Structures are given as structure tokens and as C-alpha cells.
Amino acid sequence: QVQVVESGGGLVQAGGSLRLSCVASGGTFSTSAMGWFRQAPGKEREFVVAISRVGTTNYADSVKGRFTISRDDAKNTVYLQMGNLQVEDTAVYSCAAKARPVGWQPYWRTGDYDYWGQGTQVTVSS
């Protein structure tokens, strides 16, 4: 059973930075594709960024140039470095793992992922 656990959320002022971490245990992390999604109050969950098992990345337009995803297979961890945060980035950020990805591409649809974390709250104040 794969477990996905996020950490690193919090309250930050607009223009600030945060780094989220996601640890996936119980599976073969190095062959998993990983993704970050977020859900703001009253809105649907949306794609933020994904990374393939070989490090290929795909970013939502809204975060390009501000967010960076990376992975450390030795630590079973994927990171989301968020910079120049804006009020509209406020949301619960969830990490997801796809256990047996096909090919080398990152995955951007929620239905592509097999395992999800509980999420971590990110609040950006003006």
C-alpha cells in the first residue's frame, strides 16, 4: 500500500516563497510519476505541475516561472518550490503518485493518479 504524505504548507505574504515536500512510501518511487494539484475553496481541483519518472516536467500556465518541481528518488520525495506567491495561489495542495506510468511523460489529469495525500494548506495573504 502506497502512502503519500505532504508537508511544508503554511501562511506566507504575497511575494513570498514556500517549499512543499511529498514523501511516497510503500511502492517503487523511482518508477512513479508524481504530480501536484491544488483546490481552492469553492473551486474544483486543478493541475499545478507534474514530473515523470525520468524528470520530465509539465507546468500549469498559472505557475510557470514561479514554481519548480523536483524529485529525489533516494529520499522517495518530490518537492514543490513556490516563489512569488500570490493570493490566488491560496489552496490545499495535494501530491499524487502514479505507480506504473507508461512512457516517459508527466501526467496532468487527476484520473491518471493512483494514490493521493491528504493535502497541505497554503495561504497567501495580501
Accessible surface in RSA format (square Angstrom, percent):
REM  Atomic radii and reference values for relative SASA: ProtOr
REM  Chains: A
REM  Algorithm: Lee & Richards
REM  Probe-radius: 1.40
REM  Slices: 20
REM RES _ NUM      All-atoms   Total-Side   Main-Chain    Non-polar    All polar
REM                ABS   REL    ABS   REL    ABS   REL    ABS   REL    ABS   REL
RES GLN A   1   176.12  98.5 119.71  87.5  56.41 134.3  54.84 116.7 121.28  92.0
RES VAL A   2    24.29  16.0  18.03  16.3   6.26  15.1  18.03  15.7   6.26  17.0
RES GLN A   3   114.44  64.0 110.68  80.9   3.76   9.0  22.71  48.3  91.73  69.6
RES VAL A   4    11.47   7.5   0.06   0.1  11.40  27.5   0.06   0.1  11.40  30.9
RES VAL A   5    93.01  61.2  89.71  81.2   3.31   8.0  91.07  79.1   1.95   5.3
RES GLU A   6    17.10   9.8   1.88   1.4  15.22  36.2   0.00   0.0  17.10  14.0
RES SER A   7    60.51  51.1  56.24  75.1   4.27   9.8  41.08  87.5  19.44  27.2
RES GLY A   8    37.02  45.7   0.00   N/A  37.02  45.7  24.21  66.4  12.81  28.7
RES GLY A   9    30.15  37.2   0.00   N/A  30.15  37.2   2.62   7.2  27.52  61.6
RES GLY A  10    29.95  36.9   0.00   N/A  29.95  36.9  29.71  81.5   0.24   0.5
RES LEU A  11   131.87  73.4  99.41  71.1  32.47  81.6  99.41  69.8  32.47  87.4
RES VAL A  12    23.93  15.7  18.48  16.7   5.44  13.1  23.93  20.8   0.00   0.0
RES GLN A  13   133.17  74.5 130.54  95.4   2.62   6.2  35.96  76.6  97.20  73.7
RES ALA A  14    48.07  44.2  24.59  38.0  23.48  53.4  24.99  35.2  23.08  61.1
RES GLY A  15    45.61  56.2   0.00   N/A  45.61  56.2  21.10  57.9  24.51  54.9
RES GLY A  16    22.41  27.6   0.00   N/A  22.41  27.6  21.44  58.8   0.96   2.2
RES SER A  17    65.07  55.0  45.62  60.9  19.45  44.8  22.53  48.0  42.54  59.6
RES LEU A  18    35.43  19.7  30.84  22.1   4.59  11.5  35.43  24.9   0.00   0.0
RES ARG A  19   130.61  54.8 115.07  58.7  15.54  37.0  25.77  35.2 104.84  63.5
RES LEU A  20     0.00   0.0   0.00   0.0   0.00   0.0   0.00   0.0   0.00   0.0
RES SER A  21    22.56  19.1  22.46  30.0   0.10   0.2   9.85  21.0  12.71  17.8
RES CYS A  22     0.00   0.0   0.00   0.0   0.00   0.0   0.00   0.0   0.00   0.0
RES VAL A  23    65.18  42.9  64.34  58.2   0.85   2.0  64.34  55.9   0.85   2.3
RES ALA A  24     6.04   5.6   4.24   6.5   1.80   4.1   4.61   6.5   1.42   3.8
RES SER A  25    47.63  40.2  47.39  63.3   0.23   0.5  31.76  67.6  15.87  22.2
RES GLY A  26    60.06  74.1   0.00   N/A  60.06  74.1  31.00  85.1  29.05  65.1
RES GLY A  27    43.58  53.7   0.00   N/A  43.58  53.7  22.60  62.0  20.98  47.0
RES THR A  28    87.72  62.4  75.93  77.0  11.78  28.1  43.52  58.5  44.20  66.8
RES PHE A  29     8.04   4.0   1.07   0.7   6.97  18.1   4.17   2.5   3.87  11.1
RES SER A  30    53.57  45.3  45.17  60.3   8.41  19.4  26.80  57.1  26.77  37.5
RES THR A  31    58.83  41.8  58.59  59.4   0.23   0.6  51.68  69.4   7.15  10.8
RES SER A  32     9.34   7.9   9.34  12.5   0.00   0.0   0.35   0.8   8.99  12.6
RES ALA A  33     0.17   0.2   0.17   0.3   0.00   0.0   0.17   0.2   0.00   0.0
RES MET A  34     0.02   0.0   0.02   0.0   0.00   0.0   0.02   0.0   0.00   0.0
RES GLY A  35     0.04   0.0   0.00   N/A   0.04   0.0   0.00   0.0   0.03   0.1
RES TRP A  36     0.07   0.0   0.07   0.0   0.00   0.0   0.07   0.0   0.00   0.0
RES PHE A  37     0.73   0.4   0.73   0.4   0.00   0.0   0.73   0.4   0.00   0.0
RES ARG A  38    14.71   6.2  13.93   7.1   0.78   1.9   2.90   4.0  11.81   7.2
RES GLN A  39    77.92  43.6  74.28  54.3   3.64   8.7  15.07  32.1  62.85  47.7
RES ALA A  40    22.43  20.6  19.01  29.3   3.43   7.8  19.42  27.3   3.01   8.0
RES PRO A  41   117.07  85.3  89.46  81.6  27.61 100.4 101.69  84.0  15.39  95.6
RES GLY A  42    91.88 113.3   0.00   N/A  91.88 113.3  45.16 123.9  46.72 104.6
RES LYS A  43   141.89  69.2 129.34  79.4  12.54  29.9  81.54  73.4  60.34  64.3
RES GLU A  44   153.84  88.3 141.33 106.9  12.51  29.8  57.75 111.7  96.09  78.5
RES ARG A  45    96.96  40.7  76.04  38.8  20.92  49.8  15.96  21.8  81.00  49.1
RES GLU A  46    79.87  45.9  75.31  57.0   4.56  10.9  30.13  58.3  49.74  40.6
RES PHE A  47    34.91  17.5  23.74  14.7  11.17  29.1  23.74  14.4  11.17  32.0
RES VAL A  48     0.48   0.3   0.25   0.2   0.24   0.6   0.48   0.4   0.00   0.0
RES VAL A  49     0.00   0.0   0.00   0.0   0.00   0.0   0.00   0.0   0.00   0.0
RES ALA A  50     0.00   0.0   0.00   0.0   0.00   0.0   0.00   0.0   0.00   0.0
RES ILE A  51     6.52   3.7   6.45   4.8   0.07   0.2   6.45   4.6   0.07   0.2
RES SER A  52     0.57   0.5   0.57   0.8   0.00   0.0   0.57   1.2   0.00   0.0
RES ARG A  53    68.71  28.9  56.70  28.9  12.01  28.6   5.91   8.1  62.80  38.1
RES VAL A  54    85.55  56.3  48.71  44.1  36.84  88.8  57.31  49.8  28.24  76.6
RES GLY A  55    34.25  42.2   0.00   N/A  34.25  42.2  16.92  46.4  17.33  38.8
RES THR A  56    66.88  47.6  58.50  59.3   8.38  20.0  48.60  65.3  18.28  27.6
RES THR A  57    55.94  39.8  33.13  33.6  22.81  54.4  10.35  13.9  45.58  68.9
RES ASN A  58    53.31  36.8  49.55  47.9   3.76   9.1  10.04  24.2  43.27  41.8
RES TYR A  59    45.21  21.1  36.90  21.0   8.31  21.6  29.87  22.4  15.34  18.9
RES ALA A  60    20.17  18.5  13.32  20.6   6.85  15.6  20.17  28.4   0.00   0.0
RES ASP A  61   119.01  83.4  96.98  96.5  22.03  52.1  37.64  88.6  81.37  81.2
RES SER A  62    66.29  56.0  41.97  56.0  24.33  56.0  49.42 105.2  16.87  23.6
RES VAL A  63     0.30   0.2   0.30   0.3   0.00   0.0   0.30   0.3   0.00   0.0
RES LYS A  64   122.04  59.5 102.21  62.7  19.83  47.2  57.57  51.8  64.48  68.7
RES GLY A  65    88.26 108.8   0.00   N/A  88.26 108.8  44.04 120.9  44.22  99.0
RES ARG A  66    49.13  20.6  35.49  18.1  13.63  32.5  28.48  38.9  20.64  12.5
RES PHE A  67     5.28   2.6   0.00   0.0   5.28  13.7   0.00   0.0   5.28  15.1
RES THR A  68    76.52  54.4  75.39  76.4   1.13   2.7  45.54  61.2  30.98  46.8
RES ILE A  69     7.35   4.2   0.00   0.0   7.35  17.7   0.00   0.0   7.35  20.0
RES SER A  70    51.42  43.4  49.00  65.4   2.41   5.6  36.87  78.5  14.54  20.4
RES ARG A  71    41.88  17.6  14.42   7.3  27.46  65.4  14.94  20.4  26.94  16.3
RES ASP A  72    44.41  31.1  40.02  39.8   4.39  10.4  14.26  33.6  30.15  30.1
RES ASP A  73    57.23  40.1  43.09  42.9  14.14  33.4  20.83  49.0  36.40  36.3
RES ALA A  74   102.07  93.9  56.02  86.4  46.06 104.8  68.58  96.6  33.49  88.7
RES LYS A  75   133.13  64.9 116.30  71.4  16.83  40.1  72.07  64.9  61.06  65.0
RES ASN A  76    50.83  35.0  50.83  49.1   0.00   0.0   3.93   9.5  46.89  45.3
RES THR A  77     8.03   5.7   8.03   8.1   0.00   0.0   2.83   3.8   5.20   7.9
RES VAL A  78     0.05   0.0   0.05   0.0   0.00   0.0   0.05   0.0   0.00   0.0
RES TYR A  79    33.98  15.9  33.98  19.3   0.00   0.0  19.60  14.7  14.38  17.7
RES LEU A  80     0.00   0.0   0.00   0.0   0.00   0.0   0.00   0.0   0.00   0.0
RES GLN A  81    75.18  42.0  74.96  54.8   0.21   0.5  40.44  86.1  34.74  26.3
RES MET A  82     0.00   0.0   0.00   0.0   0.00   0.0   0.00   0.0   0.00   0.0
RES GLY A  83    15.98  19.7   0.00   N/A  15.98  19.7  15.80  43.4   0.19   0.4
RES ASN A  84    81.07  55.9  74.35  71.9   6.72  16.2  22.05  53.1  59.02  57.0
RES LEU A  85     0.00   0.0   0.00   0.0   0.00   0.0   0.00   0.0   0.00   0.0
RES GLN A  86    57.10  31.9  57.10  41.7   0.00   0.0  15.47  32.9  41.63  31.6
RES VAL A  87    71.80  47.2  68.61  62.1   3.18   7.7  68.61  59.6   3.18   8.6
RES GLU A  88   128.39  73.7 104.85  79.3  23.54  56.0  62.58 121.0  65.81  53.7
RES ASP A  89     0.39   0.3   0.39   0.4   0.00   0.0   0.00   0.0   0.39   0.4
RES THR A  90    30.85  21.9  28.25  28.6   2.60   6.2  27.27  36.6   3.58   5.4
RES ALA A  91     1.23   1.1   0.97   1.5   0.26   0.6   1.23   1.7   0.00   0.0
RES VAL A  92    54.70  36.0  53.63  48.6   1.07   2.6  53.63  46.6   1.07   2.9
RES TYR A  93     0.00   0.0   0.00   0.0   0.00   0.0   0.00   0.0   0.00   0.0
RES SER A  94     6.84   5.8   6.84   9.1   0.00   0.0   0.52   1.1   6.32   8.9
RES CYS A  95     0.00   0.0   0.00   0.0   0.00   0.0   0.00   0.0   0.00   0.0
RES ALA A  96     0.00   0.0   0.00   0.0   0.00   0.0   0.00   0.0   0.00   0.0
RES ALA A  97     2.64   2.4   2.64   4.1   0.00   0.0   2.64   3.7   0.00   0.0
RES LYS A  98    35.76  17.4  35.76  21.9   0.00   0.0   4.81   4.3  30.95  33.0
RES ALA A  99    21.54  19.8  14.60  22.5   6.94  15.8  15.63  22.0   5.91  15.7
RES ARG A 100   197.90  83.1 182.96  93.3  14.94  35.6  79.93 109.2 117.96  71.5
RES PRO A 101    13.05   9.5   2.79   2.5  10.26  37.3   2.79   2.3  10.26  63.8
RES VAL A 102   116.67  76.8 113.00 102.3   3.67   8.8 116.12 100.9   0.54   1.5
RES GLY A 103    28.38  35.0   0.00   N/A  28.38  35.0  23.22  63.7   5.16  11.6
RES TRP A 104   155.00  62.2 151.50  73.3   3.50   8.2 124.28  66.3  30.72  49.8
RES GLN A 105    85.26  47.7  80.20  58.6   5.06  12.1  46.74  99.5  38.52  29.2
RES PRO A 106    18.71  13.6  11.77  10.7   6.94  25.2  11.77   9.7   6.94  43.1
RES TYR A 107    21.61  10.1  19.49  11.1   2.12   5.5  20.08  15.1   1.52   1.9
RES TRP A 108   143.90  57.7 141.89  68.7   2.01   4.7 116.08  61.9  27.82  45.1
RES ARG A 109   134.73  56.6 131.37  67.0   3.35   8.0  38.29  52.3  96.43  58.4
RES THR A 110    57.49  40.9  51.23  51.9   6.26  14.9  21.10  28.3  36.39  55.0
RES GLY A 111    74.92  92.4   0.00   N/A  74.92  92.4  43.09 118.2  31.83  71.3
RES ASP A 112    24.16  16.9  20.00  19.9   4.16   9.8   2.71   6.4  21.45  21.4
RES TYR A 113    14.70   6.9   0.00   0.0  14.70  38.3   0.00   0.0  14.70  18.1
RES ASP A 114    77.29  54.1  47.24  47.0  30.05  71.1  16.72  39.4  60.57  60.4
RES TYR A 115    63.69  29.7  60.78  34.6   2.92   7.6  25.87  19.4  37.83  46.6
RES TRP A 116    71.66  28.8  46.65  22.6  25.01  58.7  36.65  19.5  35.01  56.8
RES GLY A 117     9.86  12.2   0.00   N/A   9.86  12.2   0.83   2.3   9.03  20.2
RES GLN A 118   174.45  97.6 147.18 107.6  27.27  64.9  62.52 133.1 111.94  84.9
RES GLY A 119    22.59  27.9   0.00   N/A  22.59  27.9   0.26   0.7  22.33  50.0
RES THR A 120    18.50  13.2  13.82  14.0   4.68  11.1   7.84  10.5  10.66  16.1
RES GLN A 121    85.93  48.1  77.18  56.4   8.75  20.8  50.01 106.4  35.92  27.2
RES VAL A 122     0.00   0.0   0.00   0.0   0.00   0.0   0.00   0.0   0.00   0.0
RES THR A 123    47.49  33.8  47.49  48.1   0.00   0.0  36.39  48.9  11.10  16.8
RES VAL A 124     5.05   3.3   0.00   0.0   5.05  12.2   0.00   0.0   5.05  13.7
RES SER A 125    40.64  34.3  34.66  46.3   5.98  13.8  34.48  73.4   6.16   8.6
RES SER A 126   125.96 106.4  70.57  94.2  55.39 127.6  58.20 123.9  67.76  94.9
END  Absolute sums over single chains surface
CHAIN  1 A     6433.1       4875.7       1557.4       3310.2       3122.9
END  Absolute sums over all chains
TOTAL          6433.1       4875.7       1557.4       3310.2       3122.9
